Each structure stands twice: as C-alpha cells, then as structure tokens.
Amino acid sequence: MDPTVYKIIHLTGIAALALGVGGMMAGGPNRKPFAILQGLGLLVMLISGFGLLAKLHLGYPPFAIVKTVLWVVIGALPAILRRLKLPVAAAMCISLTLVAIMAWLGVMKPALW
C-alpha cells in the first residue's frame, strides 16, 4: 500500500480521536459513543502509524517511541482530566499541546538522541 494511504488513514484516526475526546470532555449523560469513537481512533492511529513506519523502513526510531508514549497519555487523557477536575479551558490547552507535539514529531521526525 502507498504511504499516502497510510497517512490518510492515520489522519482519519486522529479526527476520530479528537471527536471522541472532545465529546467525552464535554460531558453529558451519554458518553459511551464518544468513548467508542476515541477507542477506534486510537486503534486506527496505532495500526496505520506502525504500518507507515514499516512501509518507510524506519524501524522504531526515537521520535516514534515518544509518539507512542504520548499516544498512551492521550488515550488516558479524559480519565486523567476528569479525576483532576481541571477547567475545560485547561483541558483543551493540554490536549492541543500534546497533539501539536505529536504532529511536530510526525512531520519533522527529529533525531532525539
């Protein structure tokens, strides 16, 4: 499969994750569909990300290790933010910052160590 297809699938997973996390952080009585969407987005991101790494013959470089750790953090973010009872604005800033770091790592692919 072409690497561009993996990138499109990966971006679709990111969109699903964003919708799921946003819906869960917004609260409301029916959060289950958003939790499912978050889980599906995480799964699609994981599979397509590792598929893209394999297709580009990159192995498992340091930037991918950091992205994987941040992927776990973003997956747990709704539960963490609910437990900390942060204001919505702070939760949005944290979410956007993590996504921006992950986007930078994915685009720039820096040699971290």
Biopython code that builds the backbone (N, CA, C, O; Angstrom):
import numpy as np
from Bio.PDB.StructureBuilder import StructureBuilder

atoms = [
    (1, "MET", "N", (0.843, -1.173, 0.000)),
    (1, "MET", "CA", (0.000, 0.000, 0.000)),
    (1, "MET", "C", (0.896, 1.246, 0.000)),
    (1, "MET", "O", (1.971, 1.250, 0.600)),
    (2, "ASP", "N", (0.451, 2.264, -0.658)),
    (2, "ASP", "CA", (1.186, 3.516, -0.767)),
    (2, "ASP", "C", (1.255, 4.214, 0.593)),
    (2, "ASP", "O", (0.271, 4.198, 1.332)),
    (3, "PRO", "N", (2.396, 4.828, 0.945)),
    (3, "PRO", "CA", (2.490, 5.538, 2.225)),
    (3, "PRO", "C", (1.444, 6.644, 2.390)),
    (3, "PRO", "O", (1.036, 6.947, 3.511)),
    (4, "THR", "N", (1.016, 7.239, 1.292)),
    (4, "THR", "CA", (-0.003, 8.288, 1.371)),
    (4, "THR", "C", (-1.313, 7.730, 1.913)),
    (4, "THR", "O", (-2.021, 8.420, 2.647)),
    (5, "VAL", "N", (-1.640, 6.503, 1.564)),
    (5, "VAL", "CA", (-2.861, 5.875, 2.066)),
    (5, "VAL", "C", (-2.762, 5.701, 3.585)),
    (5, "VAL", "O", (-3.722, 5.955, 4.313)),
    (6, "TYR", "N", (-1.581, 5.261, 4.052)),
    (6, "TYR", "CA", (-1.377, 5.136, 5.493)),
    (6, "TYR", "C", (-1.539, 6.488, 6.191)),
    (6, "TYR", "O", (-2.120, 6.566, 7.274)),
    (7, "LYS", "N", (-1.026, 7.547, 5.573)),
    (7, "LYS", "CA", (-1.145, 8.881, 6.171)),
    (7, "LYS", "C", (-2.604, 9.323, 6.253)),
    (7, "LYS", "O", (-3.025, 9.899, 7.256)),
    (8, "ILE", "N", (-3.373, 9.053, 5.201)),
    (8, "ILE", "CA", (-4.791, 9.429, 5.200)),
    (8, "ILE", "C", (-5.541, 8.651, 6.274)),
    (8, "ILE", "O", (-6.359, 9.219, 6.998)),
    (9, "ILE", "N", (-5.266, 7.357, 6.379)),
    (9, "ILE", "CA", (-5.914, 6.541, 7.408)),
    (9, "ILE", "C", (-5.519, 7.043, 8.794)),
    (9, "ILE", "O", (-6.354, 7.106, 9.697)),
    (10, "HIS", "N", (-4.235, 7.403, 8.962)),
    (10, "HIS", "CA", (-3.748, 7.910, 10.243)),
    (10, "HIS", "C", (-4.458, 9.221, 10.612)),
    (10, "HIS", "O", (-4.873, 9.403, 11.756)),
    (11, "LEU", "N", (-4.592, 10.120, 9.649)),
    (11, "LEU", "CA", (-5.284, 11.390, 9.904)),
    (11, "LEU", "C", (-6.761, 11.180, 10.214)),
    (11, "LEU", "O", (-7.338, 11.916, 11.014)),
    (12, "THR", "N", (-7.375, 10.184, 9.588)),
    (12, "THR", "CA", (-8.767, 9.858, 9.895)),
    (12, "THR", "C", (-8.889, 9.367, 11.344)),
    (12, "THR", "O", (-9.840, 9.713, 12.046)),
    (13, "GLY", "N", (-7.919, 8.560, 11.779)),
    (13, "GLY", "CA", (-7.893, 8.113, 13.172)),
    (13, "GLY", "C", (-7.726, 9.274, 14.137)),
    (13, "GLY", "O", (-8.334, 9.294, 15.207)),
    (14, "ILE", "N", (-6.900, 10.243, 13.757)),
    (14, "ILE", "CA", (-6.705, 11.432, 14.595)),
    (14, "ILE", "C", (-8.013, 12.216, 14.716)),
    (14, "ILE", "O", (-8.364, 12.694, 15.795)),
    (15, "ALA", "N", (-8.730, 12.341, 13.594)),
    (15, "ALA", "CA", (-10.017, 13.049, 13.628)),
    (15, "ALA", "C", (-11.016, 12.320, 14.527)),
    (15, "ALA", "O", (-11.737, 12.954, 15.298)),
    (16, "ALA", "N", (-11.059, 10.988, 14.429)),
    (16, "ALA", "CA", (-11.968, 10.213, 15.279)),
    (16, "ALA", "C", (-11.584, 10.358, 16.750)),
    (16, "ALA", "O", (-12.449, 10.485, 17.617)),
    (17, "LEU", "N", (-10.292, 10.339, 17.019)),
    (17, "LEU", "CA", (-9.827, 10.535, 18.394)),
    (17, "LEU", "C", (-10.232, 11.908, 18.916)),
    (17, "LEU", "O", (-10.702, 12.026, 20.048)),
    (18, "ALA", "N", (-10.054, 12.940, 18.107)),
    (18, "ALA", "CA", (-10.401, 14.297, 18.533)),
    (18, "ALA", "C", (-11.890, 14.415, 18.833)),
    (18, "ALA", "O", (-12.279, 15.026, 19.829)),
    (19, "LEU", "N", (-12.722, 13.833, 17.975)),
    (19, "LEU", "CA", (-14.171, 13.861, 18.225)),
    (19, "LEU", "C", (-14.517, 13.102, 19.495)),
    (19, "LEU", "O", (-15.337, 13.554, 20.293)),
    (20, "GLY", "N", (-13.894, 11.954, 19.679)),
    (20, "GLY", "CA", (-14.182, 11.146, 20.865)),
    (20, "GLY", "C", (-13.750, 11.823, 22.148)),
    (20, "GLY", "O", (-14.515, 11.878, 23.110)),
    (21, "VAL", "N", (-12.523, 12.344, 22.172)),
    (21, "VAL", "CA", (-12.025, 13.011, 23.380)),
    (21, "VAL", "C", (-12.837, 14.276, 23.659)),
    (21, "VAL", "O", (-13.190, 14.556, 24.805)),
    (22, "GLY", "N", (-13.126, 15.032, 22.605)),
    (22, "GLY", "CA", (-13.914, 16.250, 22.791)),
    (22, "GLY", "C", (-15.295, 15.964, 23.345)),
    (22, "GLY", "O", (-15.770, 16.667, 24.237)),
    (23, "GLY", "N", (-15.940, 14.939, 22.819)),
    (23, "GLY", "CA", (-17.267, 14.576, 23.310)),
    (23, "GLY", "C", (-17.234, 14.080, 24.741)),
    (23, "GLY", "O", (-18.142, 14.364, 25.522)),
    (24, "MET", "N", (-16.191, 13.338, 25.089)),
    (24, "MET", "CA", (-16.097, 12.833, 26.460)),
    (24, "MET", "C", (-15.789, 13.958, 27.440)),
    (24, "MET", "O", (-16.314, 13.974, 28.553)),
    (25, "MET", "N", (-14.938, 14.901, 27.032)),
    (25, "MET", "CA", (-14.610, 16.004, 27.935)),
    (25, "MET", "C", (-15.785, 16.966, 28.086)),
    (25, "MET", "O", (-15.918, 17.640, 29.108)),
    (26, "ALA", "N", (-16.635, 17.025, 27.063)),
    (26, "ALA", "CA", (-17.803, 17.900, 27.166)),
    (26, "ALA", "C", (-18.795, 17.372, 28.193)),
    (26, "ALA", "O", (-19.631, 18.117, 28.705)),
    (27, "GLY", "N", (-18.695, 16.092, 28.485)),
    (27, "GLY", "CA", (-19.572, 15.505, 29.493)),
    (27, "GLY", "C", (-20.908, 15.122, 28.899)),
    (27, "GLY", "O", (-21.003, 14.745, 27.731)),
    (28, "GLY", "N", (-21.905, 15.221, 29.690)),
    (28, "GLY", "CA", (-23.230, 14.833, 29.232)),
    (28, "GLY", "C", (-23.565, 13.425, 29.678)),
    (28, "GLY", "O", (-22.691, 12.676, 30.113)),
    (29, "PRO", "N", (-24.820, 13.073, 29.569)),
    (29, "PRO", "CA", (-25.257, 11.770, 30.080)),
    (29, "PRO", "C", (-24.840, 10.591, 29.201)),
    (29, "PRO", "O", (-24.694, 9.478, 29.707)),
    (30, "ASN", "N", (-24.648, 10.804, 27.911)),
    (30, "ASN", "CA", (-24.377, 9.690, 27.000)),
    (30, "ASN", "C", (-22.970, 9.818, 26.418)),
    (30, "ASN", "O", (-22.793, 10.314, 25.305)),
    (31, "ARG", "N", (-21.973, 9.367, 27.181)),
    (31, "ARG", "CA", (-20.594, 9.480, 26.743)),
    (31, "ARG", "C", (-20.097, 8.218, 26.063)),
    (31, "ARG", "O", (-18.999, 8.219, 25.506)),
    (32, "LYS", "N", (-20.869, 7.142, 26.089)),
    (32, "LYS", "CA", (-20.405, 5.863, 25.553)),
    (32, "LYS", "C", (-20.060, 5.930, 24.058)),
    (32, "LYS", "O", (-19.022, 5.398, 23.667)),
    (33, "PRO", "N", (-20.882, 6.560, 23.207)),
    (33, "PRO", "CA", (-20.497, 6.636, 21.785)),
    (33, "PRO", "C", (-19.170, 7.367, 21.579)),
    (33, "PRO", "O", (-18.396, 7.012, 20.690)),
    (34, "PHE", "N", (-18.909, 8.376, 22.391)),
    (34, "PHE", "CA", (-17.655, 9.113, 22.267)),
    (34, "PHE", "C", (-16.475, 8.268, 22.744)),
    (34, "PHE", "O", (-15.381, 8.355, 22.185)),
    (35, "ALA", "N", (-16.695, 7.454, 23.773)),
    (35, "ALA", "CA", (-15.635, 6.559, 24.247)),
    (35, "ALA", "C", (-15.304, 5.518, 23.175)),
    (35, "ALA", "O", (-14.137, 5.184, 22.970)),
    (36, "ILE", "N", (-16.322, 5.015, 22.502)),
    (36, "ILE", "CA", (-16.101, 4.054, 21.420)),
    (36, "ILE", "C", (-15.340, 4.717, 20.280)),
    (36, "ILE", "O", (-14.409, 4.133, 19.726)),
    (37, "LEU", "N", (-15.735, 5.926, 19.935)),
    (37, "LEU", "CA", (-15.057, 6.663, 18.862)),
    (37, "LEU", "C", (-13.601, 6.942, 19.225)),
    (37, "LEU", "O", (-12.720, 6.852, 18.370)),
    (38, "GLN", "N", (-13.346, 7.279, 20.482)),
    (38, "GLN", "CA", (-11.973, 7.506, 20.924)),
    (38, "GLN", "C", (-11.159, 6.221, 20.784)),
    (38, "GLN", "O", (-10.037, 6.248, 20.277)),
    (39, "GLY", "N", (-11.711, 5.114, 21.225)),
    (39, "GLY", "CA", (-11.010, 3.837, 21.132)),
    (39, "GLY", "C", (-10.729, 3.428, 19.693)),
    (39, "GLY", "O", (-9.636, 2.957, 19.380)),
    (40, "LEU", "N", (-11.709, 3.606, 18.822)),
    (40, "LEU", "CA", (-11.497, 3.284, 17.410)),
    (40, "LEU", "C", (-10.441, 4.194, 16.796)),
    (40, "LEU", "O", (-9.597, 3.736, 16.025)),
    (41, "GLY", "N", (-10.485, 5.474, 17.133)),
    (41, "GLY", "CA", (-9.477, 6.401, 16.627)),
    (41, "GLY", "C", (-8.079, 6.018, 17.079)),
    (41, "GLY", "O", (-7.132, 6.061, 16.294)),
    (42, "LEU", "N", (-7.950, 5.641, 18.353)),
    (42, "LEU", "CA", (-6.648, 5.212, 18.868)),
    (42, "LEU", "C", (-6.152, 3.962, 18.146)),
    (42, "LEU", "O", (-4.974, 3.866, 17.802)),
    (43, "LEU", "N", (-7.047, 3.011, 17.921)),
    (43, "LEU", "CA", (-6.664, 1.778, 17.244)),
    (43, "LEU", "C", (-6.233, 2.047, 15.800)),
    (43, "LEU", "O", (-5.216, 1.525, 15.344)),
    (44, "VAL", "N", (-7.003, 2.853, 15.093)),
    (44, "VAL", "CA", (-6.669, 3.191, 13.705)),
    (44, "VAL", "C", (-5.337, 3.931, 13.651)),
    (44, "VAL", "O", (-4.512, 3.663, 12.777)),
    (45, "MET", "N", (-5.124, 4.853, 14.575)),
    (45, "MET", "CA", (-3.851, 5.588, 14.620)),
    (45, "MET", "C", (-2.683, 4.643, 14.847)),
    (45, "MET", "O", (-1.658, 4.750, 14.174)),
    (46, "LEU", "N", (-2.828, 3.725, 15.783)),
    (46, "LEU", "CA", (-1.749, 2.805, 16.124)),
    (46, "LEU", "C", (-1.390, 1.911, 14.932)),
    (46, "LEU", "O", (-0.219, 1.784, 14.576)),
    (47, "ILE", "N", (-2.394, 1.300, 14.328)),
    (47, "ILE", "CA", (-2.137, 0.376, 13.215)),
    (47, "ILE", "C", (-1.555, 1.114, 12.016)),
    (47, "ILE", "O", (-0.576, 0.661, 11.423)),
    (48, "SER", "N", (-2.144, 2.234, 11.660)),
    (48, "SER", "CA", (-1.649, 2.959, 10.489)),
    (48, "SER", "C", (-0.288, 3.590, 10.747)),
    (48, "SER", "O", (0.531, 3.681, 9.833)),
    (49, "GLY", "N", (-0.035, 4.025, 11.970)),
    (49, "GLY", "CA", (1.274, 4.609, 12.293)),
    (49, "GLY", "C", (2.389, 3.586, 12.187)),
    (49, "GLY", "O", (3.433, 3.861, 11.596)),
    (50, "PHE", "N", (2.172, 2.405, 12.757)),
    (50, "PHE", "CA", (3.194, 1.366, 12.647)),
    (50, "PHE", "C", (3.292, 0.840, 11.217)),
    (50, "PHE", "O", (4.377, 0.472, 10.768)),
    (51, "GLY", "N", (2.172, 0.800, 10.502)),
    (51, "GLY", "CA", (2.214, 0.419, 9.093)),
    (51, "GLY", "C", (3.047, 1.389, 8.276)),
    (51, "GLY", "O", (3.811, 0.984, 7.400)),
    (52, "LEU", "N", (2.894, 2.669, 8.568)),
    (52, "LEU", "CA", (3.671, 3.685, 7.866)),
    (52, "LEU", "C", (5.153, 3.589, 8.203)),
    (52, "LEU", "O", (6.002, 3.735, 7.324)),
    (53, "LEU", "N", (5.467, 3.345, 9.470)),
    (53, "LEU", "CA", (6.871, 3.157, 9.845)),
    (53, "LEU", "C", (7.476, 1.972, 9.093)),
    (53, "LEU", "O", (8.608, 2.051, 8.617)),
    (54, "ALA", "N", (6.733, 0.886, 8.988)),
    (54, "ALA", "CA", (7.229, -0.292, 8.278)),
    (54, "ALA", "C", (7.383, -0.010, 6.780)),
    (54, "ALA", "O", (8.362, -0.422, 6.156)),
    (55, "LYS", "N", (6.408, 0.692, 6.223)),
    (55, "LYS", "CA", (6.440, 0.984, 4.788)),
    (55, "LYS", "C", (7.617, 1.886, 4.434)),
    (55, "LYS", "O", (8.218, 1.740, 3.369)),
    (56, "LEU", "N", (7.947, 2.817, 5.325)),
    (56, "LEU", "CA", (9.057, 3.733, 5.079)),
    (56, "LEU", "C", (10.402, 3.146, 5.521)),
    (56, "LEU", "O", (11.437, 3.797, 5.384)),
    (57, "HIS", "N", (10.388, 1.917, 6.049)),
    (57, "HIS", "CA", (11.602, 1.221, 6.508)),
    (57, "HIS", "C", (12.366, 2.042, 7.547)),
    (57, "HIS", "O", (13.591, 2.155, 7.495)),
    (58, "LEU", "N", (11.611, 2.615, 8.497)),
    (58, "LEU", "CA", (12.234, 3.447, 9.533)),
    (58, "LEU", "C", (12.561, 2.670, 10.806)),
    (58, "LEU", "O", (13.274, 3.180, 11.671)),
    (59, "GLY", "N", (12.058, 1.457, 10.931)),
    (59, "GLY", "CA", (12.263, 0.720, 12.175)),
    (59, "GLY", "C", (11.407, 1.328, 13.278)),
    (59, "GLY", "O", (10.234, 1.638, 13.071)),
    (60, "TYR", "N", (12.008, 1.492, 14.450)),
    (60, "TYR", "CA", (11.304, 2.119, 15.577)),
    (60, "TYR", "C", (12.199, 3.223, 16.143)),
    (60, "TYR", "O", (12.821, 3.046, 17.191)),
    (61, "PRO", "N", (12.263, 4.376, 15.440)),
    (61, "PRO", "CA", (13.162, 5.463, 15.832)),
    (61, "PRO", "C", (12.690, 6.164, 17.109)),
    (61, "PRO", "O", (11.556, 5.973, 17.549)),
    (62, "PRO", "N", (13.570, 6.973, 17.695)),
    (62, "PRO", "CA", (13.226, 7.661, 18.953)),
    (62, "PRO", "C", (11.961, 8.509, 18.877)),
    (62, "PRO", "O", (11.185, 8.533, 19.833)),
    (63, "PHE", "N", (11.735, 9.205, 17.766)),
    (63, "PHE", "CA", (10.532, 10.033, 17.692)),
    (63, "PHE", "C", (9.277, 9.170, 17.771)),
    (63, "PHE", "O", (8.261, 9.607, 18.313)),
    (64, "ALA", "N", (9.335, 7.954, 17.238)),
    (64, "ALA", "CA", (8.180, 7.060, 17.298)),
    (64, "ALA", "C", (7.950, 6.552, 18.716)),
    (64, "ALA", "O", (6.809, 6.326, 19.119)),
    (65, "ILE", "N", (9.027, 6.372, 19.472)),
    (65, "ILE", "CA", (8.891, 5.966, 20.870)),
    (65, "ILE", "C", (8.179, 7.054, 21.665)),
    (65, "ILE", "O", (7.274, 6.767, 22.448)),
    (66, "VAL", "N", (8.592, 8.306, 21.459)),
    (66, "VAL", "CA", (7.964, 9.433, 22.163)),
    (66, "VAL", "C", (6.497, 9.555, 21.734)),
    (66, "VAL", "O", (5.628, 9.796, 22.572)),
    (67, "LYS", "N", (6.219, 9.390, 20.440)),
    (67, "LYS", "CA", (4.833, 9.464, 19.975)),
    (67, "LYS", "C", (3.977, 8.356, 20.581)),
    (67, "LYS", "O", (2.804, 8.573, 20.883)),
    (68, "THR", "N", (4.558, 7.171, 20.759)),
    (68, "THR", "CA", (3.816, 6.070, 21.362)),
    (68, "THR", "C", (3.477, 6.374, 22.820)),
    (68, "THR", "O", (2.371, 6.088, 23.279)),
    (69, "VAL", "N", (4.428, 6.949, 23.538)),
    (69, "VAL", "CA", (4.171, 7.340, 24.935)),
    (69, "VAL", "C", (3.074, 8.402, 24.982)),
    (69, "VAL", "O", (2.163, 8.315, 25.807)),
    (70, "LEU", "N", (3.154, 9.393, 24.111)),
    (70, "LEU", "CA", (2.118, 10.436, 24.078)),
    (70, "LEU", "C", (0.775, 9.866, 23.627)),
    (70, "LEU", "O", (-0.272, 10.351, 24.056)),
    (71, "TRP", "N", (0.789, 8.845, 22.772)),
    (71, "TRP", "CA", (-0.442, 8.171, 22.357)),
    (71, "TRP", "C", (-1.149, 7.551, 23.563)),
    (71, "TRP", "O", (-2.372, 7.623, 23.682)),
    (72, "VAL", "N", (-0.369, 6.944, 24.451)),
    (72, "VAL", "CA", (-0.936, 6.363, 25.674)),
    (72, "VAL", "C", (-1.520, 7.467, 26.558)),
    (72, "VAL", "O", (-2.608, 7.316, 27.115)),
    (73, "VAL", "N", (-0.787, 8.579, 26.683)),
    (73, "VAL", "CA", (-1.258, 9.694, 27.513)),
    (73, "VAL", "C", (-2.557, 10.259, 26.955)),
    (73, "VAL", "O", (-3.493, 10.521, 27.710)),
    (74, "ILE", "N", (-2.624, 10.449, 25.649)),
    (74, "ILE", "CA", (-3.844, 10.988, 25.049)),
    (74, "ILE", "C", (-4.999, 10.002, 25.203)),
    (74, "ILE", "O", (-6.147, 10.414, 25.368)),
    (75, "GLY", "N", (-4.705, 8.714, 25.150)),
    (75, "GLY", "CA", (-5.746, 7.718, 25.355)),
    (75, "GLY", "C", (-6.339, 7.783, 26.753)),
    (75, "GLY", "O", (-7.535, 7.563, 26.941)),
    (76, "ALA", "N", (-5.497, 8.086, 27.729)),
    (76, "ALA", "CA", (-5.950, 8.157, 29.121)),
    (76, "ALA", "C", (-6.392, 9.571, 29.509)),
    (76, "ALA", "O", (-6.867, 9.784, 30.625)),
    (77, "LEU", "N", (-6.241, 10.519, 28.618)),
    (77, "LEU", "CA", (-6.488, 11.924, 28.948)),
    (77, "LEU", "C", (-7.879, 12.217, 29.504)),
    (77, "LEU", "O", (-7.970, 12.929, 30.504)),
    (78, "PRO", "N", (-8.960, 11.717, 28.925)),
    (78, "PRO", "CA", (-10.277, 12.033, 29.505)),
    (78, "PRO", "C", (-10.397, 11.587, 30.965)),
    (78, "PRO", "O", (-10.933, 12.317, 31.799)),
    (79, "ALA", "N", (-9.900, 10.394, 31.264)),
    (79, "ALA", "CA", (-9.973, 9.904, 32.646)),
    (79, "ALA", "C", (-9.089, 10.743, 33.571)),
    (79, "ALA", "O", (-9.482, 11.061, 34.694)),
    (80, "ILE", "N", (-7.908, 11.095, 33.098)),
    (80, "ILE", "CA", (-6.990, 11.912, 33.902)),
    (80, "ILE", "C", (-7.603, 13.282, 34.178)),
    (80, "ILE", "O", (-7.566, 13.769, 35.308)),
    (81, "LEU", "N", (-8.163, 13.896, 33.148)),
    (81, "LEU", "CA", (-8.719, 15.241, 33.312)),
    (81, "LEU", "C", (-9.959, 15.237, 34.193)),
    (81, "LEU", "O", (-10.187, 16.181, 34.949)),
    (82, "ARG", "N", (-10.773, 14.165, 34.099)),
    (82, "ARG", "CA", (-11.944, 14.068, 34.982)),
    (82, "ARG", "C", (-11.511, 13.930, 36.431)),
    (82, "ARG", "O", (-12.097, 14.534, 37.329)),
    (83, "ARG", "N", (-10.474, 13.125, 36.647)),
    (83, "ARG", "CA", (-10.004, 12.897, 38.011)),
    (83, "ARG", "C", (-9.391, 14.171, 38.607)),
    (83, "ARG", "O", (-9.573, 14.451, 39.792)),
    (84, "LEU", "N", (-8.665, 14.944, 37.785)),
    (84, "LEU", "CA", (-8.038, 16.173, 38.276)),
    (84, "LEU", "C", (-9.031, 17.326, 38.383)),
    (84, "LEU", "O", (-8.753, 18.331, 39.037)),
    (85, "LYS", "N", (-10.187, 17.179, 37.743)),
    (85, "LYS", "CA", (-11.242, 18.207, 37.749)),
    (85, "LYS", "C", (-10.711, 19.563, 37.290)),
    (85, "LYS", "O", (-10.947, 20.588, 37.928)),
    (86, "LEU", "N", (-9.988, 19.545, 36.171)),
    (86, "LEU", "CA", (-9.466, 20.779, 35.596)),
    (86, "LEU", "C", (-10.563, 21.523, 34.846)),
    (86, "LEU", "O", (-11.510, 20.902, 34.363)),
    (87, "PRO", "N", (-10.450, 22.835, 34.742)),
    (87, "PRO", "CA", (-11.414, 23.582, 33.927)),
    (87, "PRO", "C", (-11.301, 23.156, 32.461)),
    (87, "PRO", "O", (-10.261, 22.658, 32.030)),
    (88, "VAL", "N", (-12.360, 23.355, 31.713)),
    (88, "VAL", "CA", (-12.401, 22.941, 30.313)),
    (88, "VAL", "C", (-11.295, 23.628, 29.509)),
    (88, "VAL", "O", (-10.681, 23.001, 28.646)),
    (89, "ALA", "N", (-11.037, 24.901, 29.782)),
    (89, "ALA", "CA", (-10.008, 25.626, 29.042)),
    (89, "ALA", "C", (-8.630, 24.993, 29.259)),
    (89, "ALA", "O", (-7.845, 24.883, 28.317)),
    (90, "ALA", "N", (-8.339, 24.586, 30.473)),
    (90, "ALA", "CA", (-7.051, 23.947, 30.758)),
    (90, "ALA", "C", (-6.963, 22.595, 30.063)),
    (90, "ALA", "O", (-5.913, 22.236, 29.530)),
    (91, "ALA", "N", (-8.054, 21.850, 30.066)),
    (91, "ALA", "CA", (-8.077, 20.547, 29.397)),
    (91, "ALA", "C", (-7.859, 20.702, 27.897)),
    (91, "ALA", "O", (-7.148, 19.907, 27.284)),
    (92, "MET", "N", (-8.470, 21.725, 27.308)),
    (92, "MET", "CA", (-8.283, 21.960, 25.879)),
    (92, "MET", "C", (-6.841, 22.349, 25.574)),
    (92, "MET", "O", (-6.274, 21.892, 24.582)),
    (93, "CYS", "N", (-6.251, 23.177, 26.407)),
    (93, "CYS", "CA", (-4.851, 23.576, 26.199)),
    (93, "CYS", "C", (-3.912, 22.381, 26.296)),
    (93, "CYS", "O", (-2.992, 22.248, 25.489)),
    (94, "ILE", "N", (-4.133, 21.523, 27.266)),
    (94, "ILE", "CA", (-3.305, 20.321, 27.412)),
    (94, "ILE", "C", (-3.463, 19.429, 26.193)),
    (94, "ILE", "O", (-2.475, 18.939, 25.647)),
    (95, "SER", "N", (-4.694, 19.217, 25.764)),
    (95, "SER", "CA", (-4.957, 18.361, 24.598)),
    (95, "SER", "C", (-4.293, 18.922, 23.348)),
    (95, "SER", "O", (-3.626, 18.192, 22.614)),
    (96, "LEU", "N", (-4.471, 20.204, 23.106)),
    (96, "LEU", "CA", (-3.888, 20.821, 21.915)),
    (96, "LEU", "C", (-2.367, 20.787, 21.947)),
    (96, "LEU", "O", (-1.728, 20.581, 20.915)),
    (97, "THR", "N", (-1.788, 20.985, 23.120)),
    (97, "THR", "CA", (-0.335, 20.952, 23.244)),
    (97, "THR", "C", (0.202, 19.554, 22.928)),
    (97, "THR", "O", (1.182, 19.418, 22.195)),
    (98, "LEU", "N", (-0.428, 18.531, 23.469)),
    (98, "LEU", "CA", (0.009, 17.160, 23.187)),
    (98, "LEU", "C", (-0.122, 16.822, 21.705)),
    (98, "LEU", "O", (0.775, 16.211, 21.124)),
    (99, "VAL", "N", (-1.228, 17.214, 21.099)),
    (99, "VAL", "CA", (-1.429, 16.944, 19.675)),
    (99, "VAL", "C", (-0.409, 17.719, 18.834)),
    (99, "VAL", "O", (0.101, 17.192, 17.845)),
    (100, "ALA", "N", (-0.110, 18.950, 19.213)),
    (100, "ALA", "CA", (0.878, 19.743, 18.475)),
    (100, "ALA", "C", (2.264, 19.109, 18.558)),
    (100, "ALA", "O", (2.994, 19.077, 17.568)),
    (101, "ILE", "N", (2.624, 18.611, 19.726)),
    (101, "ILE", "CA", (3.920, 17.941, 19.885)),
    (101, "ILE", "C", (3.965, 16.690, 19.012)),
    (101, "ILE", "O", (4.960, 16.435, 18.334)),
    (102, "MET", "N", (2.889, 15.915, 19.034)),
    (102, "MET", "CA", (2.852, 14.700, 18.222)),
    (102, "MET", "C", (2.891, 15.029, 16.726)),
    (102, "MET", "O", (3.541, 14.321, 15.956)),
    (103, "ALA", "N", (2.215, 16.076, 16.316)),
    (103, "ALA", "CA", (2.241, 16.473, 14.908)),
    (103, "ALA", "C", (3.650, 16.903, 14.501)),
    (103, "ALA", "O", (4.133, 16.538, 13.429)),
    (104, "TRP", "N", (4.298, 17.674, 15.355)),
    (104, "TRP", "CA", (5.658, 18.113, 15.065)),
    (104, "TRP", "C", (6.597, 16.906, 14.935)),
    (104, "TRP", "O", (7.415, 16.846, 14.018)),
    (105, "LEU", "N", (6.473, 15.956, 15.851)),
    (105, "LEU", "CA", (7.307, 14.759, 15.801)),
    (105, "LEU", "C", (7.058, 13.966, 14.517)),
    (105, "LEU", "O", (7.997, 13.470, 13.894)),
    (106, "GLY", "N", (5.799, 13.851, 14.133)),
    (106, "GLY", "CA", (5.469, 13.095, 12.925)),
    (106, "GLY", "C", (5.941, 13.755, 11.650)),
    (106, "GLY", "O", (6.363, 13.070, 10.719)),
    (107, "VAL", "N", (5.877, 15.071, 11.590)),
    (107, "VAL", "CA", (6.277, 15.788, 10.375)),
    (107, "VAL", "C", (7.793, 15.945, 10.304)),
    (107, "VAL", "O", (8.393, 15.705, 9.256)),
    (108, "MET", "N", (8.407, 16.342, 11.398)),
    (108, "MET", "CA", (9.848, 16.640, 11.386)),
    (108, "MET", "C", (10.723, 15.404, 11.562)),
    (108, "MET", "O", (11.857, 15.384, 11.085)),
    (109, "LYS", "N", (10.214, 14.368, 12.241)),
    (109, "LYS", "CA", (10.955, 13.137, 12.515)),
    (109, "LYS", "C", (12.362, 13.429, 13.042)),
    (109, "LYS", "O", (13.349, 12.991, 12.451)),
    (110, "PRO", "N", (12.456, 14.174, 14.160)),
    (110, "PRO", "CA", (13.788, 14.563, 14.643)),
    (110, "PRO", "C", (14.549, 13.384, 15.247)),
    (110, "PRO", "O", (13.954, 12.415, 15.720)),
    (111, "ALA", "N", (15.853, 13.487, 15.219)),
    (111, "ALA", "CA", (16.717, 12.520, 15.914)),
    (111, "ALA", "C", (16.827, 13.022, 17.348)),
    (111, "ALA", "O", (17.565, 13.971, 17.615)),
    (112, "LEU", "N", (16.116, 12.407, 18.258)),
    (112, "LEU", "CA", (16.023, 12.933, 19.625)),
    (112, "LEU", "C", (17.216, 12.570, 20.480)),
    (112, "LEU", "O", (17.566, 13.319, 21.393)),
    (113, "TRP", "N", (17.852, 11.443, 20.214)),
    (113, "TRP", "CA", (19.058, 11.094, 20.959)),
    (113, "TRP", "C", (19.941, 10.220, 20.122)),
    (113, "TRP", "O", (21.013, 9.814, 20.571)),
]
sb = StructureBuilder()
sb.init_structure("model")
sb.init_model(0)
sb.init_chain("A")
sb.init_seg("    ")
for serial, (resi, resn, name, xyz) in enumerate(atoms, 1):
    if name == "N":
        sb.init_residue(resn, " ", resi, " ")
    sb.init_atom(name, np.array(xyz, "f"), 0.0, 1.0, " ", f" {name:<3s}", serial, name[0])
structure = sb.get_structure()
